[in-house]
Amino acid sequence: MQMLTRDTFFNGHIALHQPKKGYRYSVDAVLLVHLTIEQPGTTILDLGTGCGVIPIMLAYRCPSRFVVGVELQAELATIARLNVKANQMEDRVRIIEKDMCQLGHEEIKKPFDLVVSNPPFRKVGSGRINADSQRALARHELKMDLETLLGTTRRFLKKAGRFCIIYPSTRSVDLLSAMRAAAIEPKFITMIHAGLSSPAKLIAVTGIKDGNPGLEIGSPLFLYNKNGTYTETVATMFSEKAYSSSVFITSPDLTLGKK
């Protein structure tokens, strides 16, 4: 296994190991967790979990939740299990090393209330593919394209269950049309901007399996002030004041849309 770094949450109460080089989580994960509002006791499936950052955040924010993270890459799945064990979350977070196309109900016995994903979003042939295989798989649809993701989501989501995803704004039409084709009706969109004068770079979309048509556009989310600091809204996401059990990350390299 390659060299790992150790980043801390909540003044050291939670620790997260991740590769020093290769795939590293981004602020997108923090935004997805914050924008995913579910009740206590929710069962959650994270597709493409990487080092397990989203399941650990979600489980910490609400300890009664049970979260399963699915990861194709063996090394990342191993790191995710290390993180789950290091944070003593074995009773509420499970990591499965598997290609989601091959994921069956013999491995996951029941459908989920919520499926989340911060997936690869660049089509093959668009942009340079990173020489680092972990980063390449995290950025480009080499092993997981949008249709595969949504097909797996539908298989494991309860009727009227929710799906939450962060995706580039430039591919909004691709995402919304693919969701409707998979009978996961888009219901709520948040536009995510780097600054007040910047166009939206990302969108966060919530859909409902077999939901009725009707899309609501929420207030835009602005990440940075002119001086480069986080806006008050985003700063609150990094504070324990946001929730009784919230998420605070001290990693210095969290940038918008970076993987």
N, C-alpha and C positions, 0 to 999 in steps of 0.2 A: 504494500500500500504506500502511496506517495505521502510526502510530508503534509501534516495537517496544521491548521491554525485553530485557536480556541477563542471564540468570542463569547461575551457574557451578556445575560439578560438580567434585569432586576438586581443590579448591584451584586451579581455573582450567584444569585439563587438558581438561575438557569444558565447552562453552558451549551454551546453549539460548536462542534468540530466540523471543519470543512477543508477541502484541499487548498493548500497554499497556492498551487497553480492548477488550472483546470476550472471546472464548474464551481462558481460561488453564487450564492443567492443574492438577490437585489432588493431594492425597496419595493418592487412590485409585490413581493411576498407579504410585506407588512401591510400594504394597501389592500390586498385581497383578504387578508385576515380581518382587517378593520371593517371592510365593507360587507363581510359575511356575517350577517346578524341572524342567529338561530337560537332556539330555546335550549335550556339545560336538558341533558339527556339525549341530545341529537346524535344520530349515527352519521359519520362523515367519511367519504372516500376521497382521497387526494390522488389524482392521476398524474404521474411524473413527479414524484415527491422529492427527488434529488437527495439532499442530505437530511431530509425529514423536517425542515424548518417550519413548514406550514402545519403539519400535524402537531408538532410540539407547541407552537404558538396557540393553536386552537384548543388543545387539551389544557394548557396552562391557564388560558383565559376562562375556561369553564371546565373544572375537573370532572363533572359528571358526564361529559361527552366521551364517546368512543370513536377513535379515528384510525382508519386504515390508510397507509401510504403505499402506493404501488410504484416500483422503480425498475426499469429495464436494466440499467447498468450495474453490474455486480459490485464494483468498488463503491459506488454511491450508496447502494442498498446496505452494504456493510457499514459504511459511515453512519447512515441513518439509524441502524440498529444500535450502534455505539452511542449515538446521541440519546436515543430512547432510554437505554440502560443507564447512561450517565446521569440522566435527569429523573430516574426512578419512575418512569411512566409506562412500564411494561404492562400494567393492568388496564391502561386506557389507550395506548398507541401500539399498533401492530404494523410492521413493515413486511411487504411481500415483494420478493425479487421475481419479476415476471414481465413478459411482453403482454401488454393489455389485450392484444388480439387473442391470446391464449388463456386469458384469465377466465376461470370457470366458477360455477356456483358450488363446486366441491371445495374450493378454497375459501370462498366467501359465502356463507350459508344464507344470509338474508339481504334483502334490498336496503338501500340507504335513504335517509331523509334528505341528504345533501351530498352533491358531488362538486368538488372544487378542482381547478387546474390553472396553473401558470405555465402554459405549454410552449413548445417551440413554435415560432410564429413566422419564420421566413420560409417561403417556398424554395424547393430545390431549384437552383438556377438563378436565384435572386441574391446577389451579393456574394462576396468571397466566403467560402466555407473555411472555418477556423481549422488550423493544423492540429490543434488540440482536440482529440476525439470527444472528450466530455463536453467541451464548450460547443463543438459542432453539433452534437446531438441535442444540446439544450437550446440552440438557436434556430437550427434548420429542421425542416420536416423530413428528416432522414429515416426515422423509425416510427414516428407518430404524426400523422397528418390530421387535419381538422375533422374529416369524416370518420376516421378511426376513433378519435377521441369522443365524438358525439355518439357514435354507435355503442361504444363501451359504456358511456354515461347512461344511455337509455336502458341498457341491459341491467344495470345495477341500481337504478333509481326507482324509488317507490312511485306509484301513481300520485300525481300532484306534488312529487318531490321537487327540490330546487337544485338548480345548477348555477354555479358562479364561476366566472372566468375573467381574466385580464388579457387584453389583446390589443395589437396596434390599431390606432384609429384609421390608418390607411387601408386596413382590411376589414372595416366595419361591415361592408356589404357582404363579403365572403362569410363572415361569422353569422350575421343575422339570418341570411338565407339558408345557410347550412343548419342552423338551429331549428328553423321552421321545418326544413325537410326531414329532420330527425324527430319531429313532433315534440320538440322542447321549445315552447313558445317564449320568445323574448318578452320580458315584462318590465324590466327596469334597466336604465343605462345611466352611468356616471361618466362624464367626460373628465379626463385627467390632464391637466396642463402643468408644464414646468413653472410658468410664471403668468402674471396677469395679462401680459401682452403676447403670450405665446399661443400658437394653435394647440389644440388637443393632440397629444402624442399617443395616449393610451385611452382605452375605454374599459370600464368594468361593467359586465352585463350579467344580469340574473334572469334565468328562464325557469319555466315550470313545465314539467312533463305533462303532456296532453292538456296544457292550459288553454284558455280562451284567448283570442286576439285582444290586444290592448296594451300599448307600450307607453310607459311613463319615462320622461327625461328628467333626471334629478338635477340638483344644483351642481355646477362644475366644481371640481376639486383642484385647487392651486397648491403646488408643492413648495415653491420657494418665493421668498421676498426678493426685492431688488438687490439686497446686499448678500444674497446667497444663503441666508438662513432659512430654516423651515417656517412656513406660515403657522399661525397659531393653531389652525385646524390640524395640520400634520404633526406639529410638535406635541399636541395632545395625544396623538396615536402612540407616541414614543414615551408616554408617561403613564404610570400606574393609576393616575387619577381618571384616566379614560374609562376604566372598568374596575370592578372589584378585583378582577384578575386580568390585567391587560398585558401589553407587550412593550418592552423597552429594549432596544438593540443598540449596542455600542460599537458595532463594526464600523470602521472609518470609510469603507469604500462602497457604501450603498448609494447608487445613482440610479436615476430613472431609466427603466428599460434595459438595464445591464444584466447580463448573465455571464 
